[in-house]
């Protein structure tokens, strides 16, 4: 059973989302909330597979809900943003949202985005059988536990952050083009969404690099993509 929490202070938008699922994914169970505080209350009462969350709401906006949620949960979040508000999209991704949809939106776009996020959350990584742990300087990636440590301390990564790091370190020494990373981490429909990659690389650098402005691990190859150093020893 797929459970989705839909949060928006506009009943018409909630109704539109409900109709989209009724006609396209009738077996999904939807729960409604109309402000951020109500959303957090629902989340404390029930486990969900996905949250659709409006950015602009009274009492507590979608950014604050996402920030609080990411302190304890990796449940996928899709933000609803206003048309033309690029800064809202970037801020949402930086806070840990998995995707966004710009209002107004149609049924097909909504379902496509939801399907992509759920598929990504459920898709296992292809873990190499030759090694269980990859190391480079102070960073260690346990491929069986999906755990990253820095100087012996566990670094909390979201599933998307981990997936991105995995593909970079598993292809160490190679230049990974932006489009390749976007397809591997987010899916084929995201091959031109370069801002997703920029935001998540920045998030990883803030968590892993001693000086994010002078990265040792996540190296930018201008005009092409990113690379992880080749001298990683397993």
KEKE-3310 file (N, C-alpha, C; in steps of 0.2 Angstrom, whole numbers, plus 5000, padded with zeros to 4 digits):
npx = (5004:5003:5006:5002:5005:4996:4999:4992:4987:4976:4961:4956:4968:4972:4961:4962:4974:4969:4960:4968:4976:4965:4960:4972:4980:4972:4973:4981:4983:4978:4981:4975:4981:4981:4990:5006:5009:4998:5002:5014:5009:5001:5011:5017:5008:5007:5015:5022:5024:5027:5028:5018:5020:5016:5024:5021:5012:5001:5005:5015:5027:5031:5045:5050:5043:5050:5063:5062:5057:5068:5077:5074:5069:5069:5059:5053:5050:5040:5040:5028:5029:5028:5026:5040:5047:5062:5071:5065:5064:5077:5081:5072:5077:5090:5087:5083:5073:5066:5061:5052:5036:5030:5017:5004:4999:4997:4988:4995:5009:5010:5008:5019:5030:5028:5028:5042:5049:5045:5050:5063:5066:5064:5073:5086:5104:5117:5128:5145:5153:5166:5172:5168:5169:5174:5188:5195:5207:5201:5188:5176:5166:5154:5148:5139:5131:5127:5133:5141:5157:5167:5182:5180:5168:5151:5142:5128:5118:5106:5095:5097:5108:5117:5116:5121:5135:5139:5139:5149:5160:5161:5165:5178:5191:5187:5179:5163:5150:5138:5125:5125:5126:5114:5105:5108:5106:5094:5085:5080:5071:5076:5088:5091:5091:5101:5102:5098:5109:5119:5115:5115:5128:5134:5128:5134:5147:5147:5145:5156:5168:5183:5186:5174:5175:5186:5187:5192:5187:5175:5176:5175:5173:5175:5162:5159:5157:5159:5171:5179:5193:5206:5215:5209:5208:5204)
npy = (4994:5011:5026:5043:5059:5074:5091:5107:5123:5127:5122:5119:5115:5104:5096:5094:5087:5075:5071:5068:5057:5048:5045:5040:5033:5024:5015:5021:5028:5042:5056:5071:5087:5104:5114:5118:5114:5105:5095:5090:5084:5074:5066:5062:5053:5043:5032:5037:5035:5045:5063:5077:5093:5110:5125:5138:5142:5145:5148:5138:5136:5126:5125:5125:5114:5104:5105:5102:5089:5082:5081:5069:5060:5051:5051:5053:5069:5080:5096:5110:5123:5141:5148:5153:5156:5153:5153:5147:5134:5130:5132:5123:5111:5112:5110:5097:5092:5081:5083:5095:5103:5114:5126:5132:5115:5100:5084:5074:5078:5079:5065:5059:5065:5060:5046:5045:5049:5040:5028:5030:5030:5017:5010:4999:5001:4996:4986:4983:4967:4964:4972:4978:4990:5006:5017:5034:5044:5053:5048:5035:5023:5012:5000:4989:4993:5005:5016:5031:5037:5049:5053:5043:5046:5044:5050:5058:5055:5059:5048:5052:5060:5050:5041:5049:5051:5038:5034:5042:5039:5025:5026:5031:5041:5043:5054:5060:5063:5077:5074:5060:5057:5063:5055:5043:5045:5053:5049:5046:5056:5067:5072:5085:5093:5102:5109:5102:5093:5102:5108:5097:5092:5103:5101:5089:5092:5101:5093:5084:5089:5097:5110:5117:5125:5122:5108:5091:5079:5079:5084:5097:5096:5108:5112:5099:5089:5080:5073:5060:5057:5047:5039:5031:5018:5002)
npz = (5000:4996:5004:5004:5009:5007:5007:5008:5008:5001:4997:4984:4977:4984:4981:4967:4966:4973:4963:4953:4957:4960:4947:4941:4950:4958:4969:4978:4994:5001:5012:5019:5023:5029:5033:5039:5052:5054:5045:5051:5062:5057:5052:5063:5067:5058:5045:5030:5012:5004:5003:4998:4997:5000:4997:5001:5015:5029:5046:5047:5035:5020:5019:5032:5037:5029:5034:5047:5046:5040:5050:5056:5047:5031:5022:5005:4998:4989:4984:4981:4971:4967:4951:4942:4954:4956:4966:4977:4973:4973:4986:4992:4988:4994:5007:5008:5000:4988:4975:4965:4960:4949:4951:4940:4938:4929:4928:4922:4924:4937:4942:4935:4941:4954:4952:4948:4959:4969:4962:4962:4976:4979:4971:4971:4974:4963:4970:4970:4970:4973:4983:4999:5006:5003:5003:5005:5010:5023:5022:5022:5014:5017:5008:5010:5021:5018:5023:5028:5034:5041:5046:5056:5061:5059:5045:5042:5028:5016:5006:4992:4992:4996:4986:4975:4979:4980:4966:4961:4969:4966:4953:4953:4948:4936:4924:4927:4917:4918:4914:4914:4928:4932:4926:4932:4946:4947:4937:4920:4915:4920:4915:4910:4920:4928:4939:4950:4952:4955:4967:4975:4975:4981:4994:4998:4998:5009:5019:5019:5015:5021:5018:5009:4998:4993:4987:4990:4987:4979:4964:4953:4935:4924:4913:4910:4920:4935:4946:4956:4966:4960:4968:4977:4989:4992)
capx = (5000:5007:5002:5004:5002:4996:4998:4991:4981:4971:4957:4956:4974:4971:4956:4965:4979:4965:4957:4974:4977:4959:4960:4978:4983:4966:4975:4985:4979:4979:4979:4975:4983:4980:4995:5012:5008:4994:5006:5019:5005:4999:5017:5018:5003:5007:5021:5020:5029:5029:5024:5017:5020:5016:5029:5018:5006:5001:5007:5022:5028:5034:5052:5051:5041:5055:5069:5061:5057:5075:5081:5073:5066:5071:5054:5053:5046:5039:5037:5024:5032:5025:5029:5045:5051:5068:5075:5061:5066:5084:5080:5069:5082:5095:5084:5082:5067:5068:5059:5047:5032:5028:5010:4999:5002:4992:4988:5001:5015:5010:5009:5025:5035:5027:5031:5049:5052:5044:5054:5070:5067:5063:5078:5092:5110:5121:5134:5150:5154:5173:5174:5162:5171:5178:5191:5199:5209:5197:5181:5175:5159:5152:5143:5134:5127:5125:5134:5147:5160:5172:5187:5177:5162:5146:5140:5121:5116:5099:5096:5099:5115:5121:5116:5126:5141:5140:5141:5155:5166:5162:5168:5183:5196:5184:5175:5156:5146:5132:5119:5126:5124:5107:5101:5109:5103:5087:5081:5080:5067:5080:5094:5093:5090:5107:5102:5098:5116:5123:5113:5117:5135:5136:5126:5139:5153:5147:5145:5162:5174:5186:5184:5169:5177:5192:5185:5197:5183:5170:5180:5171:5177:5171:5159:5158:5154:5162:5175:5181:5200:5208:5219:5205:5211:5198)
capy = (5000:5017:5031:5049:5065:5080:5097:5113:5127:5128:5116:5117:5111:5097:5092:5093:5081:5069:5068:5065:5050:5044:5043:5037:5028:5024:5011:5024:5030:5049:5059:5078:5092:5111:5118:5114:5110:5099:5090:5087:5080:5068:5063:5059:5047:5038:5032:5038:5034:5051:5069:5082:5099:5117:5130:5144:5140:5149:5145:5135:5135:5120:5124:5123:5107:5100:5106:5098:5082:5080:5080:5062:5055:5052:5050:5058:5075:5084:5103:5113:5130:5146:5149:5158:5157:5148:5153:5143:5127:5129:5132:5117:5105:5112:5108:5090:5090:5077:5086:5100:5104:5121:5128:5127:5109:5095:5077:5069:5080:5077:5058:5057:5066:5056:5040:5045:5049:5033:5023:5031:5028:5010:5007:4997:5002:4990:4986:4979:4961:4963:4976:4980:4996:5011:5023:5039:5049:5052:5046:5028:5021:5005:4998:4985:4996:5011:5021:5035:5039:5054:5052:5038:5048:5043:5056:5057:5057:5057:5043:5055:5061:5044:5038:5053:5049:5031:5034:5046:5035:5019:5027:5035:5042:5044:5060:5058:5069:5079:5070:5053:5057:5065:5049:5037:5047:5055:5046:5048:5062:5073:5073:5092:5097:5102:5113:5097:5091:5107:5108:5091:5092:5107:5098:5084:5096:5104:5087:5079:5092:5101:5117:5115:5130:5119:5101:5086:5073:5080:5089:5099:5097:5113:5111:5092:5085:5079:5067:5058:5056:5040:5036:5028:5011:4998)
capz = (5000:4995:5007:5002:5013:5003:5012:5004:5012:4996:4996:4977:4975:4987:4977:4960:4967:4974:4957:4949:4960:4959:4940:4938:4954:4963:4974:4983:5000:5002:5018:5018:5028:5026:5035:5041:5059:5054:5042:5056:5067:5053:5051:5070:5068:5052:5041:5023:5007:5000:5005:4993:5002:4997:5000:5005:5019:5035:5052:5046:5028:5018:5020:5039:5038:5027:5038:5053:5044:5038:5056:5059:5042:5024:5017:5000:4998:4983:4985:4976:4971:4963:4945:4942:4960:4956:4973:4981:4971:4975:4994:4994:4987:4999:5013:5007:4996:4983:4969:4966:4955:4949:4950:4940:4935:4926:4931:4920:4926:4944:4942:4932:4946:4960:4950:4947:4966:4972:4959:4964:4983:4979:4967:4975:4971:4961:4975:4968:4974:4975:4989:5004:5009:4999:5007:5002:5015:5029:5020:5021:5012:5018:5003:5012:5026:5015:5028:5026:5040:5040:5052:5061:5063:5054:5042:5040:5021:5013:5001:4986:4993:4996:4979:4971:4982:4978:4959:4960:4972:4962:4946:4955:4943:4929:4924:4926:4914:4922:4911:4916:4935:4933:4924:4937:4952:4947:4932:4913:4914:4924:4911:4908:4927:4930:4946:4955:4953:4958:4974:4979:4976:4986:5000:5000:5000:5016:5024:5018:5014:5026:5015:5003:4993:4990:4988:4989:4985:4974:4960:4947:4929:4921:4907:4909:4926:4942:4947:4963:4965:4958:4972:4982:4991:4995)
cpx = (5004:5003:5006:5001:5002:4994:4998:4986:4976:4967:4956:4962:4974:4966:4958:4970:4975:4962:4962:4975:4971:4958:4966:4981:4978:4968:4979:4981:4982:4977:4980:4977:4983:4985:5001:5012:5004:4998:5011:5015:5003:5005:5019:5014:5004:5013:5018:5026:5031:5025:5024:5016:5021:5021:5026:5011:5006:5003:5014:5022:5031:5041:5054:5049:5047:5061:5068:5060:5063:5079:5080:5071:5069:5065:5054:5048:5046:5036:5033:5026:5028:5029:5034:5049:5057:5071:5071:5063:5073:5084:5077:5074:5088:5093:5083:5076:5070:5066:5054:5042:5030:5020:5009:5002:4996:4993:4994:5008:5016:5012:5016:5031:5034:5030:5039:5052:5051:5049:5061:5071:5067:5069:5084:5098:5113:5128:5139:5152:5162:5175:5167:5163:5176:5181:5195:5201:5205:5190:5181:5167:5158:5146:5137:5129:5124:5127:5141:5150:5166:5176:5184:5170:5156:5143:5133:5119:5109:5100:5099:5106:5120:5122:5121:5133:5143:5143:5147:5161:5167:5165:5174:5189:5193:5180:5168:5152:5140:5126:5119:5124:5117:5103:5102:5106:5096:5083:5082:5077:5071:5086:5096:5092:5096:5108:5102:5105:5120:5122:5115:5124:5137:5134:5131:5145:5153:5147:5152:5168:5176:5184:5180:5171:5183:5192:5191:5193:5179:5173:5176:5176:5173:5168:5157:5154:5158:5166:5177:5188:5201:5212:5215:5207:5205:5201)
cpy = (5006:5023:5038:5055:5071:5086:5103:5117:5129:5122:5114:5113:5104:5093:5090:5087:5075:5066:5065:5058:5045:5041:5039:5032:5027:5019:5015:5027:5037:5052:5067:5082:5099:5116:5114:5110:5104:5093:5086:5082:5074:5063:5059:5053:5042:5038:5033:5037:5040:5057:5074:5088:5106:5121:5135:5142:5144:5145:5142:5133:5128:5119:5122:5116:5102:5100:5101:5090:5079:5078:5072:5058:5057:5051:5055:5063:5079:5091:5106:5121:5134:5147:5155:5159:5152:5148:5148:5135:5125:5128:5125:5111:5106:5110:5100:5088:5086:5079:5092:5100:5111:5122:5133:5121:5104:5088:5073:5071:5078:5069:5056:5059:5062:5049:5040:5045:5043:5028:5024:5029:5021:5006:5005:4999:4996:4990:4981:4973:4961:4967:4978:4988:5000:5016:5027:5044:5048:5050:5039:5027:5014:5004:4993:4988:5003:5017:5024:5037:5044:5055:5048:5040:5047:5050:5055:5060:5055:5052:5046:5057:5055:5041:5042:5051:5042:5031:5037:5041:5028:5020:5032:5035:5044:5051:5058:5064:5071:5075:5063:5053:5059:5059:5044:5039:5049:5051:5049:5055:5068:5075:5080:5096:5098:5105:5108:5094:5096:5108:5103:5090:5097:5105:5093:5087:5099:5099:5084:5083:5097:5108:5116:5120:5127:5111:5096:5080:5074:5086:5091:5099:5101:5111:5104:5089:5085:5073:5066:5056:5048:5036:5033:5020:5008:4993)
cpz = (5000:4999:5006:5006:5009:5008:5008:5008:5007:4994:4988:4974:4978:4983:4970:4961:4969:4968:4953:4951:4959:4952:4937:4943:4960:4969:4980:4988:5001:5008:5017:5024:5025:5029:5038:5047:5058:5050:5047:5061:5063:5053:5058:5071:5063:5048:5034:5018:5003:5003:5000:4997:4998:5001:5004:5008:5026:5041:5052:5038:5026:5019:5027:5040:5035:5031:5044:5052:5043:5044:5058:5053:5035:5019:5012:5000:4992:4985:4980:4977:4966:4957:4945:4948:4960:4962:4977:4979:4973:4983:4996:4993:4992:5006:5014:5004:4990:4976:4970:4959:4955:4947:4945:4937:4933:4929:4929:4923:4934:4945:4940:4937:4952:4958:4950:4954:4969:4969:4961:4971:4983:4976:4971:4971:4969:4965:4972:4973:4977:4981:4993:5006:5004:5003:5003:5008:5021:5028:5019:5019:5013:5013:5005:5017:5023:5020:5026:5033:5037:5047:5058:5063:5058:5052:5039:5033:5020:5008:4994:4987:4993:4989:4974:4973:4979:4970:4957:4963:4968:4955:4947:4949:4936:4930:4923:4923:4918:4920:4914:4924:4936:4931:4930:4944:4952:4942:4925:4912:4917:4920:4910:4915:4930:4937:4951:4957:4957:4965:4978:4980:4981:4993:5003:5002:5007:5021:5024:5018:5020:5024:5009:4997:4989:4991:4986:4986:4979:4970:4954:4941:4925:4914:4905:4914:4932:4942:4954:4962:4964:4963:4978:4983:4994:5001)
residu = (UNK:UNK:UNK:UNK:UNK:UNK:UNK:UNK:UNK:UNK:UNK:UNK:UNK:UNK:UNK:UNK:UNK:UNK:UNK:UNK:UNK:UNK:UNK:UNK:UNK:UNK:UNK:UNK:UNK:UNK:UNK:UNK:UNK:UNK:UNK:UNK:UNK:UNK:UNK:UNK:UNK:UNK:UNK:UNK:UNK:UNK:UNK:UNK:UNK:UNK:UNK:UNK:UNK:UNK:UNK:UNK:UNK:UNK:UNK:UNK:UNK:UNK:UNK:UNK:UNK:UNK:UNK:UNK:UNK:UNK:UNK:UNK:UNK:UNK:UNK:UNK:UNK:UNK:UNK:UNK:UNK:UNK:UNK:UNK:UNK:UNK:UNK:UNK:UNK:UNK:UNK:UNK:UNK:UNK:UNK:UNK:UNK:UNK:UNK:UNK:UNK:UNK:UNK:UNK:UNK:UNK:UNK:UNK:UNK:UNK:UNK:UNK:UNK:UNK:UNK:UNK:UNK:UNK:UNK:UNK:UNK:UNK:UNK:UNK:UNK:UNK:UNK:UNK:UNK:UNK:UNK:UNK:UNK:UNK:UNK:UNK:UNK:UNK:UNK:UNK:UNK:UNK:UNK:UNK:UNK:UNK:UNK:UNK:UNK:UNK:UNK:UNK:UNK:UNK:UNK:UNK:UNK:UNK:UNK:UNK:UNK:UNK:UNK:UNK:UNK:UNK:UNK:UNK:UNK:UNK:UNK:UNK:UNK:UNK:UNK:UNK:UNK:UNK:UNK:UNK:UNK:UNK:UNK:UNK:UNK:UNK:UNK:UNK:UNK:UNK:UNK:UNK:UNK:UNK:UNK:UNK:UNK:UNK:UNK:UNK:UNK:UNK:UNK:UNK:UNK:UNK:UNK:UNK:UNK:UNK:UNK:UNK:UNK:UNK:UNK:UNK:UNK:UNK:UNK:UNK:UNK:UNK:UNK:UNK:UNK:UNK:UNK:UNK:UNK:UNK:UNK:UNK:UNK:UNK)
# end
